Amino acid sequence: MTIDRPLYMVDLKGQYQKIKSEIDTAIADVVESAYFIKGPWVKEFACNLAGYNKSKYVIPCGNGTDALQIALMALDLKPGDEVITCPFTFVATVEVISLLGLTPVFVDVHEDTMMLDETKLEAAITPNTKAIIPVHLFGQISNMEPIMAIANRHNISVIEDNAQAIGADYTFSDGTTKKAGAIGHIGTTSFFPSKNLGCFGDGGAIFTDDEHLFTRMNMIINHGMKVRYYHDDIGVNSRLDSIQAAVLDIKLKYLDEYGSARKAAAERYNQMLSKVDGIKTPALASNSTHVFHQYTLQLEQGRDELAEYFKKEKIPFGIYYPVPLHLQKAYSGYGFKKGDFPVSEKLCKKVISLPMHTELDEELQNFIVKKLEVGMQSVVNL
């Protein structure tokens, strides 16, 4: 079986072509205005994103890593204060903790959803614990209701790392729902181009309903200034530029449509893979919808062999993540060792992600799955 068109992990070209005229006009308007920084497009996008996410305040910033760092800076934490997160995530989550002189504390993840195991959370809390960063991984939301209950009981701030699940909904036990990023005291997200809501460069945003935190973070992103050249706080330079805001404002209108396309693709994958032995398709969290930023499989054996086969056959794939954060060389100074977080360590040897994007159709998926079936047969025969 062959296909006569390119196969992408994320098809940003195809997505752009569908909204090309809108995007091109928006970019041209920004260039014509010459309001490249702090232009009206940034304010308009922030307002529209707040409305979409039902958050009182949205602060656009330079990228998702900055968003996490700024959120931590706004909490007035001191060196040595502990921040709890999970070791099965992208490095940015713990990177910002270390950069600020804080101490990362890890809690292992659920094997099925691969997100922070809230049943192990309270045991990790000490008098030095000041914040928790649950990671909404691969497109669905961590189990936030018990996480928030534990955090509130111990007077701990919660920062949602929502780089991968924007647009997902969480349902509480009383039937109410909230968007990803609008549940904790602060929410953060990334607009890296491959995200479900991605710009044409780097970008990020911070969400909060707390006026004090909003005022503080709004100063921090702009060198600690409230009034120009008067620095009330130690800050950073992290601004979303007008071109990126204009692009994002167009794409925000299509975000739910993009989510539906990804969900339909995931359902096709699930059906196609249902009879393939040795593969576990993505588990759905009980309280969250899934917007499928990634479509991640777990293999009982042969993940690395399948990855090599995909490389040979030019099938795009991703391994998110090959090494848990507690075993990364950069964080060896914290004293973690192999065996500390066995579920995360196990997952790093089992996971592999297939192409997932808004332009993925049945023909492409059939091709991918046929190749996967051949690859898995090779693994079985090793």
N, C-alpha and C positions, 0 to 999 in steps of 0.2 A: 504494500500500500504506500502510495506517495501523495504529496500535496504540492501544488504549484504556486504557493505563496509563502511568505516568511512566517516563521513561528517565533513568537516573542514570549518571554516571561511576563512582561507587561507591555501591552500594545498602546503606547502613548501616541504614536503617529495616527493610528486608526481613530482613536478617541478625538484627537485634534481635528481631523478632517470633518467630522460630523458637526463641529461647532466653529469651524474655521472663520466664517464671516463675522460672527459675534466677537471672537477672540481678537481677530485682526483689527476690527474697528475699535475695540476697547484699548488695545495697545497703542494704536495710532493716536487716539484721543489723549492718552497720557503724554506721549512724546510731543504732540502739538502744544500741550499746555505747559510743558517743562516743569510741572510739579512732581518731581521724581521722588522726593522724600516728604512724608507727612501731607500728601495731597488729599483732596476730598475723597478719592477712591478708597483710601485706607479707613477713613471714618465710616464711609458707607458700608464697606465690607464688614467692619467690626459690628456695626449696628445690625446688619442682616444675619450675621453668624450668631449673634446673641439671641436674635429672634428665633432662629432655627433651633438652637440648642436650649432655648428657654433658660438662659443664664442672664443674670442682671448686668454683668459686665464682661466684656471681652477685650483683651489687650493683645493686638497683633505684635509679633516680635520676629527676630531674625531667623530662628529655626527651633526645632523641637527640643534640642539639647539646652539652648538658652532658656527656653520656657521652664524646663525643670530647675535649672540653676536659679533663675529669678524667683521662682516660687519658694525655693528653700531660703534664699536670701531674705525674703520678705517676712520669714518667721522668726528672725532675730535669734537664730541658733548659735551656740558657742562651740568652739573646737572641742571635740570629744563627745558631743551630743550624738546619740545613736539614731539612725534612720533605718527602719526595717523595709526591705524589699525582697524580691526573689532572685535566685541565681540563674534562672532560665529566662533570659531576656537580652535585648541589645545592650551593649556596654554603656550607652549614654546614661541609663538609669542609675548605675553605681558610680560612673565617672564624675558626675556633678557632686555627689556626696563626698567623694575623696578630694576633689578640687577645693571644696570649702572647708577642709579640715575636719569634717564630720566622720563618724564611724559607721560603716555599713554593717548591718546585721541581716543575715539571710534567713528566710523561711522557705522551706521546700514547697513544691507545687503539687497539684493534683495530677495524677498520671493521665487521666482522660482529657480534661480541658487544658492541661499544661499551665494553669494559672495558680496564683498564690493559694495555698491550702489554709483557709481561714481557721480550720480546727487546730492548727499548730501555731497560730499567731500569738495568742495570749501568753503562751509559755516563753516566748522570745522577748517579752516586754520587761524592761528593767526601769529603775528610777531615772535612768539617763535617756530613755526612749522619748523622743520629741516629735517624730513624724513617721508615717507609714506611706510607702509608695506602692500601691497595687498596680500591676501592669495588665492592661486589657489587651490580651495577646491574640494576634492573628485575625481579629475582627469581632470578638465578643467580650463581654464585660465580666470582670472578676465578681465574686459573690459579695457585693458591696453592702448589703443590709447588715449581715453579722460583722463585717469589717468596721462599719461606721459605729455600730453598737459598742464594740470593744474599744474603739478609739475614743468615743465620747465618754465611756466609763472611766478611762484613764487620762482624759484630758490631753489627747494626742491629736495633732493635725494630720489630715489625710490629703495627699496630693495624688490625683489620678494621672498615671502615665497612659494617655489616650492616643498615642501616636498611631495606633493601628485599628481603632474601633470607632472612629467618628461616624455618627449616624446610627449606631446601635442603640437599642432601648433596653432598659432594665426594669423589670416588674417586681415591686415590693410585695410583701405578704398581704398587705391591705388592698392590693389591686392597682395602686398608683404606679405610674411609670415616670422615669427620668431618662434623659439622654446621657450617653457616655460623656464624661467630662463635667457633668452638672450635678454630681452626687457628692463628691468630697468637698472639703473646704476650698480647695483649688483644683482645677483641672488643667492639663496641658496637652497640646497636640502638635503634630508636625505636618507641614505641607510639602515635604520632599516630593519630587515629581511622581514617584511611583505609588504614593499613598492614595487612598480612595478619594480624597480631596487633595489634589496635588497641584502645585504651581509650576512655573517654568524656571525654577531656580531653587533657592532655599527660602524657607518661611516657617513660621510657627505661630501659636497663639496660646493665651492663658485665659482661663475662665474662673470667675468667682461671683458669689452673691454678696460678699463681704465688702462694704464700702471702705473700711480701713485698709484691707489688703489690696484692694483695687488702687487706692491712692498711693500706697507704698510701692507697688509693682510698677505703676505708671511712671513714677519717678526713677526707679531703678533702671528701667530700660533706656532711659535718656540721660545717662551720666549723673543720676541722682538729682536732677533739676525739676523743680516745680515752676520756678520763674527763671527765664533764660539767664545763664551765667551766675545763678545763685544755687549752690549745691547743698541741699539739705541732707543728702544721704550719699553713701558710697554706692556708685552704680556701675552700669556697663553701657555699651553702645549696641543695642539690639533692636533694630527697627525693620518692619516689613516695608519694602519699597512700593511705590504706587503701581508699577507695572504688575508686580505679583498680586497685589490686592485686586486690581482690575480683572486679572485672569481668574483669580479665586472667586470673585463675586459672580462671574459668569458660570463657573463650574458648580458653585453652590446650588444653583437652581436645578441642576441635574443630579445632585448627590443621591437622592432617594432612588432615582431611575438607575443610577450606576449600581447602587446596592442591590436592586432587584435583578439586574443583569448578572451580577456576581452570584447571587443566591441561585438563580436558574442554572448557571454553569456548574455550581457545586452539586446541585441535585442531579444533573446529568452525570457528573463524575461518580457520584454515589451509586447510581444505577448501573453504570458501566463496570464499576469495580466490585460490585456486590458478590461476584462469583470468583474473584481472584483470591487465592489462598495466600495467607501470610501477610495480609495488609489490613490495617485498621484505619478506616476513614475518620474524618474529624468528628469528635464528640461534641454534642450541643450542650451548652450550659443550661441548667434548668430555668434560670431567671432572666436570661439574656437572649435577644435576637443576635444573629450572626451576619455580619456584612462582608465576610470572607476577603479580608485584606490578603490573606494567604490561604491556600488549600493545602493543608499539611497532613501527610500520611505518617503512620507509625508502622515500621517493618519489624517483624519478629526476628529476621536475620537478613544479612546480605545488603544492608543499606549502602555501604561503601562500594560494593561490587555493582549494584544497580546504578549508582552515581557515575562510575567509570563507563558503564555501558551507555548511559545517556550522553556522556561527553563524546563518545565515539560516534553515536548516531545523531549528534547535534540536536538533542532534545533539551531545551532550557529547563533548569531545575534550580532549587535553592536548598541549602541546609541551614536552617535557622533553629538552633545554633550548634556549631560543632564542639564547642568547649563551654561548660558552664562558667559563670563569672568567678566563682570562688576558686577555680583552678587556673584562672588566667595568670600569666606571669606578672602582669602589672599589679595584681592585687595579692601577691604571695606574702607581702609584709603583714597582712592581717592575721596570719596564722591558720588559715583554713587548710584543710587537707582532703585528700580523696576519701570518699565514704561519708563525708559530713552531710551531704544532701543527695541521697542515693537516687531519688526519683529524677531529679534534674540530670544527674550523671547518666542515668539509663536512657532518658529521652534524647540526649545529645548523640547517642549512638544509633538511635532508631528513626529519627525524623527525616523526611524529605518532602519538599514542597513542589507541586506541579504548577505549570503556568496558570495564572488566574488574572483575568482582567475583563473589562467591560465589553470587549470586542470578541471574546472567545465564543466560538460556535460549535455545533455538534460535529461538523466535519473535522475541525482541528482537534477536538477532544477525542474523537474516535481514533485518529492517527496517533495521538499521544498514548492513549490507553493500549492500543495494539502493540506499540513499541514497549510499553511497560510490561505487558504480558510476556513478550519474548524475553525481556530482560529478567523478569522474575523466574522464568523457566530455567534460564542460564544459572541463576543463583541457586535454585533447588538442586541442579545437577553438579554443583561444585563438590 
